[in-house]
């Protein structure tokens, strides 16, 4: 199973970015998919997640600025980030929970988002 994250980069305060994460694997189904982030010196934290049925969950720090959605085939998840702030600077990781066993969690390699002021 591979999760390929992309879309990070350098953006100015108030700007927008869209992150993408494509999950692939033969015979694998994915349940909840999500985005986490880890800033320097801080623990990894949940940004947003979305269930296979499309129910989204957001961290308070990003609610109203960030939107998570997944493609109709359900194996690619996107994170639309708007009104970016310097505190959004972090490495963003996507993950996906196996639809067959929710204790099996796959992680992508991370993509760096830097918000400059």
N, C-alpha and C positions, 0 to 999 in steps of 0.2 A: 504494500500500500504506500502510495506517495501523496503528499499534500504539497502543492507548489504554490507558494505565496508570491505575489508581485504587486507593484503599484506604489511602493514607498518612494520617498524622495524628499527634497528640500522645498518647503513652501513658506510663504510669509504669513504672519499673523492675519487671521481672518480669511485665509484661503481655504481651498477644498482639495481633497484627494479621494480617490476611489481605490481601495485595495481589493484584490481578487485572490481567491484560493481555490484551486482546482484539485479535487481529490480523485484518485484513480486506483484501481485494483481489481483484479479479476475475481468475480464472484462476491465482491464486497458491497454491502449496503451501508449507508450512513444515516444515523439518526440525527441527534442534535449536532449542529456545527456552530463554531463560535470563534471569536477573536479575543485574544488576550494581549496584554502589552507589559513590557518591563522597561522601566526607566533606569538609568544608571543609579546604582546604590539602593534600588527599591525592589520589592518583591513583585513577582508577576501577578497581574490582576486581570479580572474579567472586564472586557469592554462591552461585549454584546454577544448574545447567542440566539440561535433560532432553531426551533424544533423542526422535525420532518414535516409536520403539519403547518408550519409557518408562524408559529407563535414566537414572538421576539421578546427578548429580555435585555435591558440596558443598565449599565452602571449609572448611578446618579450623576457622576461627573461628566457624562457625555449625553445624557438624555436630552432630546430636543435638537441636538447638533449632529448626531450620528444615526445612521439607519443601516440595518443589516437586512439583506435579502438573499435568496438563493434561487438559482435557475430552476426552471420547471422540471428538469431532469434530476434535480436535488443533489448533485454532487459538486456543484460549484457555489461558493458563498462569496458575497461581496460586502464590503463595508464602505459606505459612503460617509465621508467625514467633512463637515462644513464648519465654518466659523472657528477654525483651528486656533489653538492657544499654545504658547510656549510649553505649558505643562502637558501637552499632548505628545511632546517629543519622547519617543521610545522605540524599541524594537517591537513590532507587532507580529504575533504568532497566531496562526489559525489552527484549529483542531477539529476533529470529527470523532464522534462516538460511534462505535460499531452498532449497527441496527440489530445484530444478533446477540450481542453481549455488551451491556452498558458499562462494564468494567474495562473494556478494551477501548483505549483512546489513542488516536493517532495525532501526531503533531507535524506541522510544517516547519520550515527552516527559519522563518522570521524575515521580516522586511523592515528596514529602518525608515522611520518618519521623523523628520527634523523640522520644527516650526521655528522660524527665525523672527525676531522682533525688531 
